[in-house]
Amino acid sequence: MIFSGSLITVKENKLNDVTEFLKNYPQVEIYTSSEDKQNIVVAIEAESDEELEELSNTLNSNENIINIAHHYFHFEEEVEEIEKGNKRNISLKGFGKKNKKQL
Protein backbone atom coordinates (compact mmCIF):
# COMPACT_ATOMS: atom_id res chain seq x y z
CA MET A 1 0.00 0.00 0.00
CA ILE A 2 1.28 3.45 -0.92
CA PHE A 3 0.00 6.69 0.54
CA SER A 4 0.73 10.01 -1.13
CA GLY A 5 0.10 13.55 0.05
CA SER A 6 -0.51 15.55 -3.09
CA LEU A 7 -1.41 19.00 -4.36
CA ILE A 8 -3.73 19.27 -7.36
CA THR A 9 -3.58 22.56 -9.25
CA VAL A 10 -6.74 23.44 -11.17
CA LYS A 11 -7.73 25.98 -13.79
CA GLU A 12 -9.19 29.27 -12.62
CA ASN A 13 -12.83 29.00 -11.51
CA LYS A 14 -12.80 25.19 -11.82
CA LEU A 15 -12.26 24.21 -8.18
CA ASN A 16 -15.84 22.98 -7.67
CA ASP A 17 -15.83 21.01 -10.93
CA VAL A 18 -12.58 19.25 -10.04
CA THR A 19 -13.72 18.63 -6.46
CA GLU A 20 -16.85 16.90 -7.77
CA PHE A 21 -14.74 14.92 -10.26
CA LEU A 22 -12.39 13.73 -7.49
CA LYS A 23 -15.33 12.46 -5.42
CA ASN A 24 -15.70 9.69 -8.03
CA TYR A 25 -12.39 8.21 -6.86
CA PRO A 26 -12.56 6.56 -3.42
CA GLN A 27 -8.74 6.37 -3.37
CA VAL A 28 -8.61 10.19 -3.19
CA GLU A 29 -9.42 11.96 0.06
CA ILE A 30 -9.90 15.72 -0.19
CA TYR A 31 -8.58 17.74 2.75
CA THR A 32 -8.72 21.43 1.85
CA SER A 33 -8.24 24.00 -0.88
CA SER A 34 -6.13 27.13 -1.10
CA GLU A 35 -7.58 30.59 -0.55
CA ASP A 36 -7.07 31.43 -4.23
CA LYS A 37 -9.14 28.33 -5.11
CA GLN A 38 -6.51 26.96 -7.48
CA ASN A 39 -5.04 24.14 -5.36
CA ILE A 40 -6.60 21.15 -3.65
CA VAL A 41 -4.76 19.20 -0.95
CA VAL A 42 -5.48 15.47 -1.16
CA ALA A 43 -4.29 12.13 0.15
CA ILE A 44 -4.14 9.29 -2.35
CA GLU A 45 -4.08 5.61 -1.42
CA ALA A 46 -2.99 2.96 -3.92
CA GLU A 47 -2.11 -0.73 -3.76
CA SER A 48 1.13 -0.27 -5.72
CA ASP A 49 3.30 2.31 -7.44
CA GLU A 50 1.86 1.16 -10.76
CA GLU A 51 -1.68 1.79 -9.52
CA LEU A 52 -0.68 5.23 -8.22
CA GLU A 53 0.84 6.12 -11.59
CA GLU A 54 -2.24 4.88 -13.45
CA LEU A 55 -4.59 6.84 -11.18
CA SER A 56 -2.45 9.97 -11.53
CA ASN A 57 -2.58 9.67 -15.32
CA THR A 58 -6.35 9.21 -15.20
CA LEU A 59 -6.83 12.25 -12.98
CA ASN A 60 -4.47 14.31 -15.16
CA SER A 61 -6.68 13.59 -18.17
CA ASN A 62 -9.31 15.93 -16.70
CA GLU A 63 -9.12 19.14 -18.73
CA ASN A 64 -9.53 21.28 -15.58
CA ILE A 65 -6.52 19.78 -13.78
CA ILE A 66 -3.27 21.57 -14.55
CA ASN A 67 -0.92 19.45 -12.43
CA ILE A 68 -0.74 16.84 -9.70
CA ALA A 69 2.30 17.24 -7.45
CA HIS A 70 3.02 14.39 -5.05
CA HIS A 71 4.77 15.89 -2.03
CA TYR A 72 5.28 12.87 0.20
CA PHE A 73 5.01 9.11 0.02
CA HIS A 74 4.58 6.46 2.66
CA PHE A 75 5.19 2.93 1.44
CA GLU A 76 6.28 0.90 4.46
CA GLU A 77 4.27 -2.15 3.39
CA GLU A 78 5.98 -2.08 -0.01
CA VAL A 79 9.41 -2.10 1.67
CA GLU A 80 8.37 -5.06 3.82
CA GLU A 81 7.35 -6.96 0.67
CA ILE A 82 10.74 -6.24 -0.91
CA GLU A 83 12.52 -7.44 2.24
CA LYS A 84 10.52 -10.69 2.12
CA GLY A 85 11.50 -11.16 -1.51
CA ASN A 86 7.92 -10.84 -2.73
CA LYS A 87 8.56 -7.72 -4.79
CA ARG A 88 11.64 -6.53 -6.66
CA ASN A 89 11.50 -2.76 -6.24
CA ILE A 90 9.41 0.37 -6.04
CA SER A 91 9.83 2.29 -9.25
CA LEU A 92 7.78 5.48 -8.71
CA LYS A 93 8.83 6.29 -12.26
CA GLY A 94 7.19 9.34 -13.70
CA PHE A 95 6.86 11.11 -10.37
CA GLY A 96 10.09 13.14 -10.41
CA LYS A 97 10.29 16.74 -11.64
CA LYS A 98 12.31 15.71 -14.68
CA ASN A 99 9.65 13.25 -15.83
CA LYS A 100 6.73 15.57 -15.04
CA LYS A 101 8.16 18.35 -17.23
CA GLN A 102 8.11 15.99 -20.20
CA LEU A 103 4.33 15.57 -19.95
N, CA, C and O atoms as a Tinker XYZ file with bonds, in Angstrom:
   412  protein
     1  N      0.844000   -1.177000    0.000000    73     2
     2  CA     0.000000    0.000000    0.000000    64     1     3
     3  C      0.888000    1.239000    0.000000    63     2     4     5
     4  O      1.857000    1.322000    0.756000    81     3
     5  N      0.552000    2.184000   -0.843000    73     3     6
     6  CA     1.282000    3.446000   -0.924000    64     5     7
     7  C      0.318000    4.580000   -0.623000    63     6     8     9
     8  O     -0.796000    4.623000   -1.144000    81     7
     9  N      0.761000    5.492000    0.223000    73     7    10
    10  CA    -0.005000    6.690000    0.543000    64     9    11
    11  C      0.776000    7.885000    0.026000    63    10    12    13
    12  O      1.993000    7.962000    0.201000    81    11
    13  N      0.080000    8.813000   -0.608000    73    11    14
    14  CA     0.726000   10.010000   -1.135000    64    13    15
    15  C     -0.038000   11.246000   -0.690000    63    14    16    17
    16  O     -1.265000   11.293000   -0.776000    81    15
    17  N      0.685000   12.237000   -0.219000    73    15    18
    18  CA     0.101000   13.546000    0.052000    64    17    19
    19  C      0.374000   14.397000   -1.171000    63    18    20    21
    20  O      1.529000   14.590000   -1.550000    81    19
    21  N     -0.673000   14.906000   -1.787000    73    19    22
    22  CA    -0.511000   15.547000   -3.091000    64    21    23
    23  C     -1.253000   16.873000   -3.166000    63    22    24    25
    24  O     -2.189000   17.134000   -2.410000    81    23
    25  N     -0.803000   17.703000   -4.103000    73    23    26
    26  CA    -1.407000   18.996000   -4.362000    64    25    27
    27  C     -1.875000   18.990000   -5.809000    63    26    28    29
    28  O     -1.084000   18.765000   -6.725000    81    27
    29  N     -3.162000   19.239000   -6.010000    73    27    30
    30  CA    -3.727000   19.266000   -7.356000    64    29    31
    31  C     -4.014000   20.719000   -7.717000    63    30    32    33
    32  O     -4.795000   21.392000   -7.045000    81    31
    33  N     -3.378000   21.194000   -8.783000    73    31    34
    34  CA    -3.580000   22.561000   -9.255000    64    33    35
    35  C     -4.634000   22.537000  -10.355000    63    34    36    37
    36  O     -4.564000   21.732000  -11.284000    81    35
    37  N     -5.612000   23.433000  -10.236000    73    35    38
    38  CA    -6.742000   23.444000  -11.169000    64    37    39
    39  C     -6.814000   24.778000  -11.910000    63    38    40    41
    40  O     -6.253000   25.785000  -11.476000    81    39
    41  N     -7.517000   24.754000  -13.033000    73    39    42
    42  CA    -7.726000   25.983000  -13.794000    64    41    43
    43  C     -8.588000   26.950000  -12.984000    63    42    44    45
    44  O     -9.352000   26.552000  -12.105000    81    43
    45  N     -8.438000   28.222000  -13.311000    73    43    46
    46  CA    -9.185000   29.265000  -12.615000    64    45    47
    47  C    -10.692000   29.010000  -12.721000    63    46    48    49
    48  O    -11.204000   28.672000  -13.788000    81    47
    49  N    -11.377000   29.175000  -11.615000    73    47    50
    50  CA   -12.834000   29.002000  -11.509000    64    49    51
    51  C    -13.302000   27.566000  -11.746000    63    50    52    53
    52  O    -14.469000   27.351000  -12.074000    81    51
    53  N    -12.433000   26.597000  -11.590000    73    51    54
    54  CA   -12.795000   25.193000  -11.822000    64    53    55
    55  C    -12.655000   24.335000  -10.569000    63    54    56    57
    56  O    -12.726000   23.108000  -10.650000    81    55
    57  N    -12.459000   24.959000   -9.422000    73    55    58
    58  CA   -12.265000   24.208000   -8.181000    64    57    59
    59  C    -13.446000   23.287000   -7.893000    63    58    60    61
    60  O    -13.248000   22.109000   -7.596000    81    59
    61  N    -14.660000   23.800000   -7.977000    73    59    62
    62  CA   -15.836000   22.979000   -7.667000    64    61    63
    63  C    -15.989000   21.823000   -8.648000    63    62    64    65
    64  O    -16.338000   20.712000   -8.250000    81    63
    65  N    -15.731000   22.079000   -9.930000    73    63    66
    66  CA   -15.829000   21.011000  -10.932000    64    65    67
    67  C    -14.835000   19.888000  -10.642000    63    66    68    69
    68  O    -15.181000   18.709000  -10.709000    81    67
    69  N    -13.609000   20.263000  -10.321000    73    67    70
    70  CA   -12.584000   19.254000  -10.045000    64    69    71
    71  C    -12.885000   18.535000   -8.735000    63    70    72    73
    72  O    -12.687000   17.324000   -8.637000    81    71
    73  N    -13.359000   19.262000   -7.735000    73    71    74
    74  CA   -13.718000   18.628000   -6.462000    64    73    75
    75  C    -14.789000   17.566000   -6.683000    63    74    76    77
    76  O    -14.691000   16.467000   -6.137000    81    75
    77  N    -15.798000   17.878000   -7.468000    73    75    78
    78  CA   -16.850000   16.898000   -7.767000    64    77    79
    79  C    -16.285000   15.714000   -8.546000    63    78    80    81
    80  O    -16.663000   14.570000   -8.294000    81    79
    81  N    -15.393000   15.975000   -9.480000    73    79    82
    82  CA   -14.742000   14.921000  -10.257000    64    81    83
    83  C    -13.964000   13.981000   -9.342000    63    82    84    85
    84  O    -14.043000   12.762000   -9.493000    81    83
    85  N    -13.213000   14.538000   -8.394000    73    83    86
    86  CA   -12.389000   13.733000   -7.486000    64    85    87
    87  C    -13.232000   12.847000   -6.575000    63    86    88    89
    88  O    -12.769000   11.794000   -6.137000    81    87
    89  N    -14.452000   13.258000   -6.290000    73    87    90
    90  CA   -15.333000   12.464000   -5.424000    64    89    91
    91  C    -15.686000   11.116000   -6.048000    63    90    92    93
    92  O    -16.165000   10.220000   -5.353000    81    91
    93  N    -15.455000   10.963000   -7.346000    73    91    94
    94  CA   -15.701000    9.687000   -8.030000    64    93    95
    95  C    -14.605000    8.657000   -7.773000    63    94    96    97
    96  O    -14.725000    7.503000   -8.183000    81    95
    97  N    -13.542000    9.074000   -7.097000    73    95    98
    98  CA   -12.394000    8.205000   -6.859000    64    97    99
    99  C    -12.223000    7.983000   -5.361000    63    98   100   101
   100  O    -11.716000    8.857000   -4.658000    81    99
   101  N    -12.643000    6.820000   -4.869000    73    99   102
   102  CA   -12.556000    6.561000   -3.422000    64   101   103
   103  C    -11.120000    6.522000   -2.895000    63   102   104   105
   104  O    -10.904000    6.615000   -1.687000    81   103
   105  N    -10.141000    6.385000   -3.784000    73   103   106
   106  CA    -8.735000    6.370000   -3.366000    64   105   107
   107  C     -8.233000    7.777000   -3.030000    63   106   108   109
   108  O     -7.155000    7.931000   -2.456000    81   107
   109  N     -9.010000    8.796000   -3.385000    73   107   110
   110  CA    -8.606000   10.191000   -3.193000    64   109   111
   111  C     -9.440000   10.800000   -2.072000    63   110   112   113
   112  O    -10.669000   10.826000   -2.136000    81   111
   113  N     -8.751000   11.287000   -1.048000    73   111   114
   114  CA    -9.423000   11.958000    0.062000    64   113   115
   115  C     -9.067000   13.441000    0.013000    63   114   116   117
   116  O     -7.896000   13.814000    0.069000    81   115
   117  N    -10.091000   14.275000   -0.092000    73   115   118
   118  CA    -9.897000   15.718000   -0.193000    64   117   119
   119  C     -9.807000   16.304000    1.206000    63   118   120   121
   120  O    -10.650000   16.031000    2.061000    81   119
   121  N     -8.768000   17.122000    1.435000    73   119   122
   122  CA    -8.583000   17.744000    2.750000    64   121   123
   123  C     -8.964000   19.211000    2.772000    63   122   124   125
   124  O     -9.730000   19.635000    3.637000    81   123
   125  N     -8.450000   19.990000    1.843000    73   123   126
   126  CA    -8.720000   21.429000    1.850000    64   125   127
   127  C     -8.354000   22.006000    0.490000    63   126   128   129
   128  O     -7.822000   21.312000   -0.376000    81   127
   129  N     -8.652000   23.285000    0.325000    73   127   130
   130  CA    -8.239000   23.998000   -0.882000    64   129   131
   131  C     -7.598000   25.316000   -0.479000    63   130   132   133
   132  O     -7.805000   25.810000    0.629000    81   131
   133  N     -6.823000   25.872000   -1.389000    73   131   134
   134  CA    -6.133000   27.129000   -1.100000    64   133   135
   135  C     -7.111000   28.302000   -1.178000    63   134   136   137
   136  O     -8.178000   28.201000   -1.782000    81   135
   137  N     -6.728000   29.402000   -0.560000    73   135   138
   138  CA    -7.583000   30.593000   -0.554000    64   137   139
   139  C     -7.850000   31.109000   -1.959000    63   138   140   141
   140  O     -8.925000   31.645000   -2.230000    81   139
   141  N     -6.877000   30.952000   -2.860000    73   139   142
   142  CA    -7.070000   31.430000   -4.233000    64   141   143
   143  C     -7.892000   30.454000   -5.079000    63   142   144   145
   144  O     -8.158000   30.711000   -6.253000    81   143
   145  N     -8.286000   29.343000   -4.477000    73   143   146
   146  CA    -9.143000   28.327000   -5.108000    64   145   147
   147  C     -8.513000   27.692000   -6.353000    63   146   148   149
   148  O     -9.212000   27.315000   -7.294000    81   147
   149  N     -7.181000   27.581000   -6.339000    73   147   150
   150  CA    -6.506000   26.962000   -7.475000    64   149   151
   151  C     -5.753000   25.697000   -7.097000    63   150   152   153
   152  O     -5.183000   25.039000   -7.968000    81   151
   153  N     -5.738000   25.341000   -5.808000    73   151   154
   154  CA    -5.041000   24.137000   -5.361000    64   153   155
   155  C     -5.912000   23.352000   -4.387000    63   154   156   157
   156  O     -6.596000   23.922000   -3.537000    81   155
   157  N     -5.869000   22.048000   -4.530000    73   155   158
   158  CA    -6.603000   21.145000   -3.645000    64   157   159
   159  C     -5.584000   20.217000   -2.995000    63   158   160   161
   160  O     -4.760000   19.613000   -3.680000    81   159
   161  N     -5.643000   20.108000   -1.681000    73   159   162
   162  CA    -4.759000   19.201000   -0.946000    64   161   163
   163  C     -5.497000   17.878000   -0.782000    63   162   164   165
   164  O     -6.617000   17.840000   -0.274000    81   163
   165  N     -4.858000   16.790000   -1.217000    73   163   166
   166  CA    -5.483000   15.471000   -1.156000    64   165   167
   167  C     -4.505000   14.432000   -0.616000    63   166   168   169
   168  O     -3.290000   14.631000   -0.620000    81   167
   169  N     -5.061000   13.334000   -0.158000    73   167   170
   170  CA    -4.294000   12.131000    0.152000    64   169   171
   171  C     -4.767000   11.066000   -0.832000    63   170   172   173
   172  O     -5.964000   10.914000   -1.075000    81   171
   173  N     -3.820000   10.343000   -1.388000    73   171   174
   174  CA    -4.141000    9.292000   -2.350000    64   173   175
   175  C     -3.613000    7.975000   -1.810000    63   174   176   177
   176  O     -2.477000    7.890000   -1.343000    81   175
   177  N     -4.450000    6.949000   -1.878000    73   175   178
   178  CA    -4.082000    5.613000   -1.417000    64   177   179
   179  C     -4.126000    4.667000   -2.612000    63   178   180   181
   180  O     -5.113000    4.631000   -3.346000    81   179
   181  N     -3.049000    3.901000   -2.804000    73   179   182
   182  CA    -2.989000    2.957000   -3.920000    64   181   183
   183  C     -2.330000    1.665000   -3.454000    63   182   184   185
   184  O     -1.528000    1.665000   -2.520000    81   183
   185  N     -2.673000    0.575000   -4.108000    73   183   186
   186  CA    -2.111000   -0.732000   -3.759000    64   185   187
   187  C     -0.653000   -0.869000   -4.172000    63   186   188   189
   188  O      0.100000   -1.621000   -3.551000    81   187
   189  N     -0.247000   -0.146000   -5.219000    73   187   190
   190  CA     1.126000   -0.273000   -5.724000    64   189   191
   191  C      1.535000    1.024000   -6.407000    63   190   192   193
   192  O      0.708000    1.903000   -6.648000    81   191
   193  N      2.833000    1.130000   -6.716000    73   191   194
   194  CA     3.301000    2.310000   -7.436000    64   193   195
   195  C      2.710000    2.355000   -8.840000    63   194   196   197
   196  O      2.465000    3.438000   -9.372000    81   195
   197  N      2.480000    1.200000   -9.442000    73   195   198
   198  CA     1.863000    1.161000  -10.762000    64   197   199
   199  C      0.438000    1.697000  -10.707000    63   198   200   201
   200  O      0.018000    2.451000  -11.585000    81   199
   201  N     -0.305000    1.306000   -9.671000    73   199   202
   202  CA    -1.680000    1.786000   -9.521000    64   201   203
   203  C     -1.706000    3.293000   -9.269000    63   202   204   205
   204  O     -2.580000    3.990000   -9.785000    81   203
   205  N     -0.765000    3.795000   -8.488000    73   203   206
   206  CA    -0.684000    5.231000   -8.222000    64   205   207
   207  C     -0.394000    5.991000   -9.513000    63   206   208   209
   208  O     -0.993000    7.035000   -9.772000    81   207
   209  N      0.518000    5.469000  -10.312000    73   207   210
   210  CA     0.843000    6.115000  -11.586000    64   209   211
   211  C     -0.368000    6.111000  -12.518000    63   210   212   213
   212  O     -0.662000    7.118000  -13.162000    81   211
   213  N     -1.064000    4.983000  -12.587000    73   211   214
   214  CA    -2.242000    4.877000  -13.448000    64   213   215
   215  C     -3.335000    5.850000  -13.003000    63   214   216   217
   216  O     -3.939000    6.528000  -13.833000    81   215
   217  N     -3.586000    5.918000  -11.699000    73   215   218
   218  CA    -4.594000    6.837000  -11.180000    64   217   219
   219  C     -4.197000    8.286000  -11.462000    63   218   220   221
   220  O     -5.037000    9.095000  -11.855000    81   219
   221  N     -2.932000    8.611000  -11.266000    73   219   222
   222  CA    -2.452000    9.974000  -11.533000    64   221   223
   223  C     -2.661000   10.342000  -12.998000    63   222   224   225
   224  O     -3.086000   11.456000  -13.306000    81   223
   225  N     -2.367000    9.423000  -13.890000    73   223   226
   226  CA    -2.581000    9.674000  -15.317000    64   225   227
   227  C     -4.058000    9.867000  -15.631000    63   226   228   229
   228  O     -4.418000   10.731000  -16.430000    81   227
   229  N     -4.910000    9.070000  -15.006000    73   227   230
   230  CA    -6.355000    9.207000  -15.204000    64   229   231
   231  C     -6.840000   10.565000  -14.721000    63   230   232   233
   232  O     -7.582000   11.251000  -15.424000    81   231
   233  N     -6.420000   10.956000  -13.518000    73   231   234
   234  CA    -6.831000   12.251000  -12.981000    64   233   235
   235  C     -6.306000   13.385000  -13.850000    63   234   236   237
   236  O     -7.021000   14.355000  -14.099000    81   235
   237  N     -5.071000   13.275000  -14.310000    73   235   238
   238  CA    -4.472000   14.312000  -15.157000    64   237   239
   239  C     -5.182000   14.476000  -16.491000    63   238   240   241
   240  O     -5.024000   15.502000  -17.152000    81   239
   241  N     -5.958000   13.485000  -16.894000    73   239   242
   242  CA    -6.676000   13.588000  -18.165000    64   241   243
   243  C     -7.856000   14.555000  -18.073000    63   242   244   245
   244  O     -8.414000   14.945000  -19.098000    81   243
   245  N     -8.239000   14.945000  -16.863000    73   243   246
   246  CA    -9.311000   15.927000  -16.697000    64   245   247
   247  C     -8.810000   17.277000  -17.198000    63   246   248   249
   248  O     -7.764000   17.757000  -16.761000    81   247
   249  N     -9.549000   17.878000  -18.102000    73   247   250
   250  CA    -9.117000   19.137000  -18.727000    64   249   251
   251  C     -8.976000   20.296000  -17.744000    63   250   252   253
   252  O     -8.306000   21.281000  -18.055000    81   251
   253  N     -9.590000   20.200000  -16.570000    73   251   254
   254  CA    -9.526000   21.280000  -15.584000    64   253   255
   255  C     -8.384000   21.119000  -14.585000    63   254   256   257
   256  O     -8.150000   22.003000  -13.760000    81   255
   257  N     -7.677000   19.997000  -14.655000    73   255   258
   258  CA    -6.524000   19.779000  -13.778000    64   257   259
   259  C     -5.262000   20.176000  -14.530000    63   258   260   261
   260  O     -4.977000   19.662000  -15.612000    81   259
   261  N     -4.511000   21.099000  -13.938000    73   259   262
   262  CA    -3.269000   21.567000  -14.546000    64   261   263
   263  C     -2.113000   20.644000  -14.179000    63   262   264   265
   264  O     -1.291000   20.301000  -15.029000    81   263
   265  N     -2.053000   20.239000  -12.901000    73   263   266
   266  CA    -0.915000   19.453000  -12.432000    64   265   267
   267  C     -1.283000   18.713000  -11.148000    63   266   268   269
   268  O     -2.108000   19.172000  -10.357000    81   267
   269  N     -0.652000   17.562000  -10.965000    73   267   270
   270  CA    -0.735000   16.837000   -9.698000    64   269   271
   271  C      0.691000   16.692000   -9.190000    63   270   272   273
   272  O      1.527000   16.052000   -9.827000    81   271
   273  N      0.958000   17.290000   -8.041000    73   271   274
   274  CA     2.300000   17.238000   -7.454000    64   273   275
   275  C      2.248000   16.389000   -6.193000    63   274   276   277
   276  O      1.584000   16.746000   -5.220000    81   275
   277  N      2.949000   15.267000   -6.215000    73   275   278
   278  CA     3.019000   14.387000   -5.050000    64   277   279
   279  C      4.138000   14.903000   -4.146000    63   278   280   281
   280  O      5.297000   14.963000   -4.558000    81   279
   281  N      3.789000   15.270000   -2.923000    73   279   282
   282  CA     4.768000   15.888000   -2.028000    64   281   283
   283  C      5.369000   14.928000   -1.014000    63   282   284   285
   284  O      6.485000   15.152000   -0.546000    81   283
   285  N      4.665000   13.877000   -0.666000    73   283   286
   286  CA     5.279000   12.873000    0.205000    64   285   287
   287  C      4.668000   11.518000   -0.096000    63   286   288   289
   288  O      3.538000   11.409000   -0.571000    81   287
   289  N      5.452000   10.487000    0.194000    73   287   290
   290  CA     5.007000    9.108000    0.015000    64   289   291
   291  C      5.259000    8.337000    1.297000    63   290   292   293
   292  O      6.240000    8.571000    2.003000    81   291
   293  N      4.359000    7.417000    1.579000    73   291   294
   294  CA     4.582000    6.460000    2.663000    64   293   295
   295  C      4.326000    5.090000    2.049000    63   294   296   297
   296  O      3.225000    4.808000    1.574000    81   295
   297  N      5.339000    4.249000    2.063000    73   295   298
   298  CA     5.187000    2.929000    1.437000    64   297   299
   299  C      5.862000    1.842000    2.254000    63   298   300   301
   300  O      6.555000    0.984000    1.707000    81   299
   301  N      5.661000    1.877000    3.556000    73   299   302
   302  CA     6.281000    0.904000    4.458000    64   301   303
   303  C      5.935000   -0.534000    4.089000    63   302   304   305
   304  O      6.805000   -1.404000    4.109000    81   303
   305  N      4.673000   -0.791000    3.752000    73   303   306
   306  CA     4.274000   -2.155000    3.392000    64   305   307
   307  C      5.007000   -2.633000    2.142000    63   306   308   309
   308  O      5.350000   -3.810000    2.035000    81   307
   309  N      5.246000   -1.726000    1.201000    73   307   310
   310  CA     5.982000   -2.080000   -0.013000    64   309   311
   311  C      7.413000   -2.497000    0.333000    63   310   312   313
   312  O      7.929000   -3.467000   -0.223000    81   311
   313  N      8.046000   -1.773000    1.240000    73   311   314
   314  CA     9.410000   -2.097000    1.667000    64   313   315
   315  C      9.434000   -3.472000    2.333000    63   314   316   317
   316  O     10.345000   -4.264000    2.093000    81   315
   317  N      8.442000   -3.752000    3.161000    73   315   318
   318  CA     8.366000   -5.060000    3.817000    64   317   319
   319  C      8.255000   -6.179000    2.787000    63   318   320   321
   320  O      8.859000   -7.237000    2.958000    81   319
   321  N      7.490000   -5.957000    1.719000    73   319   322
   322  CA     7.353000   -6.964000    0.667000    64   321   323
   323  C      8.681000   -7.180000   -0.060000    63   322   324   325
   324  O      9.020000   -8.310000   -0.413000    81   323
   325  N      9.417000   -6.120000   -0.278000    73   323   326
   326  CA    10.737000   -6.241000   -0.912000    64   325   327
   327  C     11.670000   -7.043000   -0.013000    63   326   328   329
   328  O     12.383000   -7.930000   -0.483000    81   327
   329  N     11.665000   -6.729000    1.282000    73   327   330
   330  CA    12.525000   -7.444000    2.235000    64   329   331
   331  C     12.196000   -8.930000    2.285000    63   330   332   333
   332  O     13.091000   -9.754000    2.475000    81   331
   333  N     10.931000   -9.283000    2.118000    73   331   334
   334  CA    10.519000  -10.689000    2.122000    64   333   335
   335  C     10.834000  -11.375000    0.796000    63   334   336   337
   336  O     10.729000  -12.597000    0.682000    81   335
   337  N     11.217000  -10.588000   -0.198000    73   335   338
   338  CA    11.501000  -11.161000   -1.509000    64   337   339
   339  C     10.276000  -11.301000   -2.384000    63   338   340   341
   340  O     10.343000  -11.932000   -3.438000    81   339
   341  N      9.161000  -10.729000   -1.974000    73   339   342
   342  CA     7.920000  -10.841000   -2.735000    64   341   343
   343  C      7.793000   -9.796000   -3.835000    63   342   344   345
   344  O      6.948000   -9.928000   -4.720000    81   343
   345  N      8.614000   -8.773000   -3.789000    73   343   346
   346  CA     8.563000   -7.719000   -4.795000    64   345   347
   347  C      9.983000   -7.248000   -5.053000    63   346   348   349
   348  O     10.805000   -7.203000   -4.137000    81   347
   349  N     10.271000   -6.899000   -6.293000    73   347   350
   350  CA    11.640000   -6.534000   -6.657000    64   349   351
   351  C     12.002000   -5.112000   -6.251000    63   350   352   353
   352  O     13.048000   -4.899000   -5.638000    81   351
   353  N     11.171000   -4.146000   -6.575000    73   351   354
   354  CA    11.497000   -2.760000   -6.239000    64   353   355
   355  C     10.264000   -1.866000   -6.327000    63   354   356   357
   356  O      9.195000   -2.286000   -6.771000    81   355
   357  N     10.443000   -0.649000   -5.899000    73   355   358
   358  CA     9.409000    0.372000   -6.038000    64   357   359
   359  C      9.940000    1.345000   -7.074000    63   358   360   361
   360  O     10.964000    1.988000   -6.846000    81   359
   361  N      9.272000    1.462000   -8.191000    73   359   362
   362  CA     9.832000    2.294000   -9.252000    64   361   363
   363  C      9.493000    3.771000   -9.076000    63   362   364   365
   364  O     10.375000    4.620000   -9.207000    81   363
   365  N      8.247000    4.092000   -8.785000    73   363   366
   366  CA     7.782000    5.481000   -8.712000    64   365   367
   367  C      8.251000    6.290000   -9.918000    63   366   368   369
   368  O      8.454000    7.501000   -9.833000    81   367
   369  N      8.417000    5.595000  -11.043000    73   367   370
   370  CA     8.828000    6.295000  -12.262000    64   369   371
   371  C      7.733000    7.277000  -12.661000    63   370   372   373
   372  O      6.546000    7.042000  -12.432000    81   371
   373  N      8.151000    8.354000  -13.249000    73   371   374
   374  CA     7.189000    9.344000  -13.703000    64   373   375
   375  C      6.774000   10.344000  -12.652000    63   374   376   377
   376  O      5.985000   11.243000  -12.940000    81   375
   377  N      7.284000   10.213000  -11.434000    73   375   378
   378  CA     6.862000   11.113000  -10.374000    64   377   379
   379  C      7.890000   12.190000  -10.052000    63   378   380   381
   380  O      7.610000   13.088000   -9.258000    81   379
   381  N      9.071000   12.117000  -10.655000    73   379   382
   382  CA    10.087000   13.138000  -10.409000    64   381   383
   383  C      9.855000   14.370000  -11.266000    63   382   384   385
   384  O      9.135000   14.306000  -12.263000    81   383
   385  N     10.456000   15.486000  -10.890000    73   383   386
   386  CA    10.294000   16.735000  -11.639000    64   385   387
   387  C     10.722000   16.581000  -13.093000    63   386   388   389
   388  O     10.060000   17.095000  -13.995000    81   387
   389  N     11.811000   15.885000  -13.320000    73   387   390
   390  CA    12.313000   15.713000  -14.681000    64   389   391
   391  C     11.264000   15.040000  -15.558000    63   390   392   393
   392  O     11.014000   15.490000  -16.677000    81   391
   393  N     10.654000   13.981000  -15.069000    73   391   394
   394  CA     9.647000   13.254000  -15.835000    64   393   395
   395  C      8.366000   14.056000  -15.993000    63   394   396   397
   396  O      7.735000   13.996000  -17.048000    81   395
   397  N      7.967000   14.801000  -14.979000    73   395   398
   398  CA     6.731000   15.567000  -15.045000    64   397   399
   399  C      6.818000   16.663000  -16.094000    63   398   400   401
   400  O      5.826000   16.962000  -16.758000    81   399
   401  N      7.997000   17.269000  -16.253000    73   399   402
   402  CA     8.156000   18.346000  -17.226000    64   401   403
   403  C      7.995000   17.832000  -18.649000    63   402   404   405
   404  O      7.658000   18.604000  -19.547000    81   403
   405  N      8.229000   16.553000  -18.869000    73   403   406
   406  CA     8.106000   15.985000  -20.204000    64   405   407
   407  C      6.654000   15.776000  -20.599000    63   406   408   409
   408  O      6.362000   15.592000  -21.780000    81   407
   409  N      5.740000   15.801000  -19.644000    73   407   410
   410  CA     4.326000   15.570000  -19.947000    64   409   411
   411  C      3.760000   16.669000  -20.731000    63   410   412
   412  O      2.578000   16.638000  -21.074000    81   411
